[in-house]
Amino acid sequence: MSAPSLEVRLVKAGKTKIRYPAAPVADDGAHAVVRAAWAGEGVRDFGFVRFEPGDVFTEHYWRDRWYAVKEVRTGDGTLKGWYCDITRPAVLADGVLTVEDLDLDLWVSADGGEILRLDEDEFADSGLAARDPEAADRAVRALDELEVLAREGKLTELTELHG
């Protein structure tokens, strides 16, 4: 008998960017947590972190927040850091957890010493501010909120499971 699974579907600019299987960890109706192996092909070196086969992502999605937080560990459990995506609130239906990526990202190193705002140029070029100013505003506020939480060392608290 295999472990229960669902699929994570990341949408960007109206198109599916990636789909991958994930194991459900917890879901309180607002905060869904899944665990998945690195779903990219081979090694992806960002300069500040490398994602590679064997890495494990514990991914936190909210149905009422405009971001997702992914705790990244090596296969032996060493924490690499947190990769945070700015997204519309997640939707879970028929075994598929769908999130719409809004281009903005935040990286926080394991020791919290490196906090990087990423892809602000992509976000500016996306046209979201003109197409959907409210969503663009929510996205920027979500990035600001996550950066404050990271600088205060509170990402771990944010991703704790309750109940």
N, C-alpha and C positions, 0 to 999 in steps of 0.2 A: 504494500500500500504506500503510495507516494504522499508527501506532505502537501497540504492544501496550497494552492498557488493562485495568483491572479496576475494580470498583465498590467504593466505600467505603460502608458502611451503618452509621449511628449509631443505636443503639437507646437509648431512655430510657423507664423505667417500663414495659418490656415491649413498647413500640410503636416502630416505625421513625420516627425524628425527621427524618432526611434521608438521601438516597442521592445519590451523585454519582460521575461517572467520574474516574479518576485514572490517571496513568502510572506504572508501576512504575519505581523507580530502583535499588533494591537489596533483597536479602533473603538473610540468612545462616542462615535457619531459626528464629532467635529474634527478630531485629530486621528488620522490614519498613519500607521507605521508599518513599513515593509522592509524586508532585507533582500538584497540582491547582489550578485556578483557583478563586477565591472562588465558592462555590456558593450563597451567599445571594442573595436578591432585592434589587437596588439596594444602597444604602449602609446599613451598620449601624454606628451611632455609639454606642460604649459610654461615651463621655466621656473615657476614657484612651487609646483607639485607635479608628480608623475602619477597618472592612473595607469594601472597595468593588470594583466591577468593575475588573478588571485586576490585582488583587492575586494573588500566587502563594504558595501554601502548600506547603512541603516538610514532609511529615507523617511522623513517626517513631512506629511502633507496635511493641510488644513482645508476644511470646506468653508471657513469664514475668514481666512487670511490670504494675503496676496503674496505669499512666498512658500517655498519648500526648503527644508534644511536637510542636507545629506551629510551624515557623519561618515568619514572615509577612514578605513583601517586596512592595514596590510593583512595578508592571509594569516599571519601569526598573531594578529590582534593589536599591533602597534598603531596608535592613533596618528594619522597624517594631518587631519584637520577637518574643517567643515566647508563644504561647497554649498552655497545658498543660491537658489534660483528665484528670481522674481517672476511670479506667475499669477494668473487669475486663480481664484479658489478652485481646489480640486473637485472633481466629480467622480463618484464611484457608481458604476452601473454595469450589471451583467458581467461581473468579474473583471472589469477593466477600470483602472484608475487613470483618468485623463486629466492632464494639466497642460495649460497653454503658457508656454514660455514667452515672457515679454522682454527678452534680450538682456536685461540687467542682471548682474551676478555679483556675489561677494565671496571672497575666499578668506578664511580665517585659519591660520596655522595652528597646529596642535597646542603650542605654548601660548597662543593668543598674541604673540609678538608681531605677527604680520597680518594685517587686515587690508585687503585690496578690493577696491571697487572696480568691477570689470565691465567691459562692453558698453560703456556709456555712449561711445560713438555709434555703435550699432543701434542702440536705442534711439538716439537722435535721428539717425537715418531711416528708421523703420516707418516713420510717418504716423505713428500711433497718436502723437500729440494733436495732429490735425484731424485724424479719423475718429478718435475717441478720447477727447481731452480728459474726461473723468478717469478713465482707465490709466492714462499716462500719469495723471496726478497720483492716483493710488499706488502705482508702481514706484514712483520716486519716493513717496512717503514710506513704502514698505522697505525699500533699500536703506533709507535713513534710519528706520526703526531697527533693522537688523544690525546696522553698523554700530548704533548706540549699544545694543545688547552685547555685541561682540567686544566693544571697548570696555564695557563694564564686567566682562567675563561671565555673562549670563546665558550663553548659548546652551551650555549643559543643562541649566534649569529649564530652558525653553523646551528642550527635547526629552525631558524626563517623562516617563509614563506614570500616569496617575490612575488609581482605581484598579 
